[in-house]
Amino acid sequence: MISLFALFAISCGGDATKDTTDSNQDDIISVQAPDDSIVVFAASDVEQSTIDRTVLWLEMAQDIWFTEDTFGWEHDLYSPIYLVIVGEDMEATIELEEQYCDHLNENHPVSVEYSRCNYVDPNCENGICLFTEYVTNGGAGIASSRQNDGYHLMIMAAKNPSPTEEDYKKVVFHEAFHIYQLSQHNETDYNISEEIMGRLSGDHSDHVPWWSEGTAEYMAVYEYSLQDGVDEDYFENEMRNKIGYHQDSSEAYVINEYVAHDTKLYNITFDDNGHLGYHLGSWLVAYLVHSNGQQSIFDFYQNAHQLSFAENFTARFGQDYRTTIDEFEAFLLQEDKDRLLDILQ
């Protein structure tokens, strides 16, 4: 059976008007809403329950972060979100890629020119490798520039984690916070945008994850821990996992790995022990929140449109990020690891 994408436009608030149209292939379901919207492109092997779960948690994240007092709201940068959900059937995802490119050609012709829809990667093994690599590898990601493309592209896969796992909901929050981050400026130059986000803050030209991924991961874990039905120890347990420190051990093996790697946090790239940037980046955010309050993180992003990353960091946290990381390393290396947990209270 040939499948068209299921198309939804879902608002953070207000009633939606549903319009279902028959098709000689599969039905296209269209739900119109007046405010911030989500447009779902689901492969034919994705279950409705997965679509519903993903949209529910993305809407929850919208309610938490996409608020009227933000630069992103003022400049209408939060929407639309093109939410792509793929399953485990490669052919279904190849079909979805074709349908998605048709949608871009009709609605975002400028965006198509610079996308994989218009570029054949000679190393691609399946489809055009716009979504198919998520079938192979799993995971999730944001793969667009709202300022240049006119939309946020958010991709969710069927594994690493699976939609039935608790972590899947946290990953939805993580990717939604990336949308929050990326919506707090109107810069169209790619390199300047990446600099603003802290992804070019190393002593080299490679992208680094410590700030952009650290803040997204901390906020995702923290906000998810506050939701109804979540274990009361979830936040502490997740933060313990990030440094590898558990009740039956006095060692935090992730911290030991970082020390052995002998590379400053701001110099760790996505490709070279990038997990340390994610894990210890989230702990750095916890460290800053403990000293400055959580609002300081949001204040950082609300000033991202007018300052460089280094200037913004110093203005928000009182000193440059290199000095902060030096002090953070001393904090991590204290002998009594239980004292690390004190900042989570």
Secondary structure, 3 states (H helix, E strand, C coil): CCCCCCCCCCCCCCCCEEEEECCCCCCEEEEECCCCCEEEEECCCCCHHHHHHHHHHHHHHHHHHCCCCCHHHHCCCCCCEEEEECCCCHHHHHHHHHHHHHHHHHHCHHHHHCCHHHCCCCCCCCCCCCCHHHHHHCCEEECCCHHHHCCEEEEECCCCCCCCCHHHHHHHHHHHHHHHHHCCCCCCCHHHHHHHCCCCCCCCCCCCCCCHHHHHHHHHHHHHHCCCCCCCCHHHHHHHHHHCCCCCCCCCHHHHHHHHHCCCHHHCCCCCCHHHHHHHHHHHHHHHHHHHCCHHHHHHHHCCCCCCHHHHHHHHHCCCHHHHHHHHHHHHCCCCHHHHHHHHC
